[in-house]
Structure formats: C-alpha cells, structure tokens
Amino acid sequence: MFSSKNIAVIGAGTMGNGIAHVFAQNNFTVTLIDVSAPALERALQTIEKNLDRQVAKATITNEIKSGTLGNITTTTDLATGVQNADLIVEAATENTTLKLKIFQDLDQYAKPNAILATNTSSISITKIAAATKRPGKVIGMHFMNPVPVMKLVEIINGYATEKSVTDTIVDLSSQLGKVPCVVNDYPGFIANRILMPMINEAISSLYEGVAGVAEIDTVMKLGMAHPMGPLQLADFIGLDVCLSILRVLQDGFGNPKYAPCPLLVNMVTAGYLGVKSGEGFYKYEKGSKDLVVSDRFK
C-alpha cells in the first residue's frame, strides 16, 4: 500500500487542478505547482467551486470541503514544490518538448525513490522515462476529465517501469476511489487509440455530408448508449488536443487510417477549438447549458 501522504502535482489547468482536488479530498498533502501564479489562483477557485457543488449535492460535508482545501498548498517553484514528494504527477500541457524538460528537471530535484508519473494522454511513457536516470520509476497515470467525477485511471507501463511501481500506482488509484486499468506503452494507449479514430470518423462523416452534427451525436447517444456524442465530446476535449493525438497515432503506427480529417485540421487552424474557444461543432455561451449547433454546420 502507498503509505506516503506527500504528493506534488505539476500544472494547474483543468487536469492538474482536478488531480490535486482528488488527492487532497482523500487526505493527501498536495503541493500544486505551476509557472503562473494567476493560474494557481484560478485552480484553487475552481477546486472550491467544485467542492461547493459536492456539498450542495450532499456527497461531501463542509468539514470535508475545508479539509480538502487545507490539504493544498501552491508554488511557482518546481524544485521547492517537489522536494518532499514521494509521488509527482505531471499534468502540464500535452507538449512533448515541455514534458521532457519537466522530467529532466524532476530527475534532478525529486527524491531518489520518488515515483514520477505523467498524465499524458498520448505521449510515449518510454520516451519520457528516457529523459531521466530513473526510467524504472516513471509511469503513466492518465486520469479522465472531469477528474473528481470520472472513475477510470489508465495506468501505462513504460518499457522499463518496475513492477513494484505499477503495483503501487494501482493500489494508490484504488485508494482514491478510482478504477485502475493497466496497459502497455504503444501510441494512444487504449483510451485514445480507440476513441480518437471514432471521433475522427464522426468528423469525416460530417465532412462528407453523410449527416449533420446533431444527427451524428444522436445516433451514437441513443443507438450506442454513449452519454455524449463524439462531436460534442471532441468539443469538450478540445479539437486541438484531438488533432495532436491523431498525429501521434499516425506518426507512431505509420498507418493512414489515423490521418486527421481535413475539416478537423481547418477548424483547429482557424481557432475553433470547442468549449475552450466558445465554438467548435457547437456554440458555447457562458451561463447557458443549451446545446446549440454552430451556424457553420446548419
């Protein structure tokens, strides 16, 4: 069993603040690290808002909310933030160069026996591990968004990951109330290797005029029992992220079936990234929960 209570999380964005929230709510001491002080402040506000939602639904008490917030400290200094951590979870932007630099730095600043985990959704764990002198201590810990709600943690073994490290992360995920699934390090792992071609095919079906946005999503929701259609899900993930993962798959396998649809490429180039930009396949207005198809697809 993972007995340490000292966790560091790198990156205060959507995934990072969600990961920090879950660890802190389960009585771990969390240091949340980001180069941007305003991003850290926004992350704490988001965590508090999400905790308030849990209190309103009576899934947690006000005491748990207070304890959770009390378990989190923040810093913009990587070396200070990771020095006492026994597990470090990197959740920075999905950029290979950035992640390799972070892991090179972690190798220098972290305790010798600390486990270094990455929340990457597509980048090779083996490649990330090779940037360190402790590849056996590097593992993928891919949480799903929104982290406090989604049960799955996809645990990815790099080529050199030690079995004891895998066993520790499996046990830890269960301590968090998550369901761990262990997979091996090939492009896209399992989640995105299956999900992204489906999203890409849905976009291609729209591009080729087979059906409209609402119709494609309705078929998958009502016919396949998906809680969200693939085009709405792509908007939620971020079309830029979908494009990046598809390119990882295409490069990794050398198979043209993973080539991103030209419509997806154009939308990302034009800045229509989904929820984060306010428009993708649907339009998103602050304060509105209505699902409105973008005028471009009407």
C-alpha positions, -999 to 999 in steps of 0.1 A, spaced: 0 0 0 12 35 -8 16 49 27 31 83 19 9 114 21 31 138 2 21 144 -34 31 170 -59 10 179 -90 26 199 -118 2 220 -139 -28 240 -126 -50 236 -156 -82 215 -159 -65 182 -153 -40 194 -128 -65 210 -105 -88 180 -108 -59 156 -98 -50 179 -69 -86 180 -58 -90 142 -57 -57 136 -38 -65 163 -13 -100 151 -7 -86 117 1 -64 132 28 -31 135 9 -10 166 13 -7 182 -21 16 208 -35 2 222 -67 29 237 -90 26 260 -120 48 286 -135 19 310 -134 7 324 -101 -26 336 -116 -32 300 -129 -27 287 -94 -52 311 -80 -77 301 -107 -71 265 -99 -79 270 -62 -111 289 -71 -121 260 -94 -115 234 -68 -135 254 -42 -164 258 -67 -164 220 -74 -163 212 -37 -193 236 -32 -211 216 -59 -203 184 -40 -216 199 -7 -248 211 -25 -254 175 -37 -247 162 -2 -219 139 -14 -194 156 10 -197 177 41 -185 213 47 -158 197 70 -145 176 41 -145 207 19 -125 227 44 -101 198 50 -96 193 12 -87 230 7 -64 229 38 -45 199 22 -34 220 -8 -5 244 -10 7 261 -41 41 273 -55 56 285 -87 90 270 -78 94 234 -91 124 225 -70 108 236 -38 74 220 -47 87 185 -54 115 182 -28 94 163 -2 71 144 -26 70 106 -28 48 108 -59 49 136 -85 21 137 -111 29 159 -141 -2 173 -158 13 201 -179 3 209 -215 3 180 -239 36 190 -255 65 165 -259 93 191 -256 78 206 -224 72 173 -208 107 160 -215 122 192 -199 100 188 -169 111 152 -163 147 162 -168 143 187 -140 123 163 -118 151 138 -121 174 165 -106 150 179 -79 129 149 -67 139 124 -40 158 94 -55 130 70 -48 101 93 -58 78 79 -84 74 102 -114 40 99 -131 27 117 -162 -9 123 -170 -2 123 -207 -30 110 -229 -8 100 -259 30 107 -255 52 77 -251 60 69 -214 92 52 -225 103 84 -243 95 105 -212 113 80 -189 144 81 -211 148 118 -202 156 107 -167 182 85 -149 154 66 -132 132 51 -160 120 23 -137 103 49 -115 84 66 -144 48 56 -152 17 69 -169 -12 79 -147 -39 90 -172 -69 105 -154 -101 112 -172 -118 146 -173 -135 157 -151 -112 141 -126 -133 143 -95 -162 125 -113 -146 100 -137 -137 66 -122 -111 54 -147 -73 58 -143 -54 44 -173 -21 32 -159 6 29 -186 38 10 -181 69 23 -199 93 -3 -213 114 0 -181 87 6 -155 94 -15 -124 65 -39 -114 67 -26 -78 60 9 -92 30 -3 -112 16 -22 -82 20 9 -61 1 31 -86 -27 5 -90 -31 4 -52 -30 42 -49 -56 46 -76 -79 23 -57 -73 44 -25 -86 74 -45 -118 56 -53 -108 51 -89 -107 20 -111 -72 13 -124 -66 -3 -157 -31 -13 -166 -20 -10 -203 13 -10 -222 31 18 -239 20 20 -275 7 51 -294 -26 62 -279 -25 35 -252 -61 21 -251 -84 50 -244 -73 73 -272 -63 45 -296 -100 36 -297 -116 69 -290 -98 92 -315 -104 71 -346 -141 71 -337 -141 109 -332 -122 113 -365 -147 91 -383 -176 112 -369 -159 143 -382 -153 127 -416 -190 117 -418 -199 153 -412 -173 165 -437 -186 141 -464 -222 152 -458 -235 119 -445 -253 135 -417 -254 167 -396 -238 174 -362 -269 167 -341 -278 136 -361 -244 121 -357 -243 127 -320 -279 115 -315 -272 82 -333 -243 75 -310 -261 86 -279 -294 67 -285 -281 39 -306 -249 31 -288 -258 43 -253 -229 68 -252 -236 96 -227 -222 122 -251 -220 122 -289 -185 121 -305 -186 156 -319 -197 171 -285 -170 150 -268 -144 164 -293 -155 199 -284 -152 190 -247 -117 175 -250 -106 203 -273 -102 199 -311 -66 209 -309 -60 181 -284 -78 156 -307 -57 167 -336 -25 163 -316 -34 128 -305 -44 117 -340 -10 129 -353 8 109 -325 -12 78 -337 -4 85 -374 33 90 -367 35 61 -342 19 35 -364 26 49 -398 -9 39 -408 -30 63 -429 -62 53 -411 -52 76 -383 -48 107 -406 -69 135 -392 -99 147 -412 -92 179 -432 -122 195 -415 -106 190 -381 -73 204 -393 -91 235 -407 -111 241 -376 -80 240 -354 -61 262 -378 -90 287 -376 -91 286 -338 -125 268 -334 -113 245 -307 -146 236 -289 -156 246 -254 -123 263 -246 -127 288 -275 -165 291 -273 -172 273 -306 -165 241 -323 -192 218 -336 -215 236 -311 -216 271 -298 -210 277 -261 -222 308 -243 -213 315 -207 -242 306 -183 -261 286 -209 -264 248 -208 -283 246 -242 -265 225 -268 -266 247 -300 -251 235 -332 -226 260 -347 -241 281 -375 -213 267 -398 -230 233 -397 -266 244 -401 
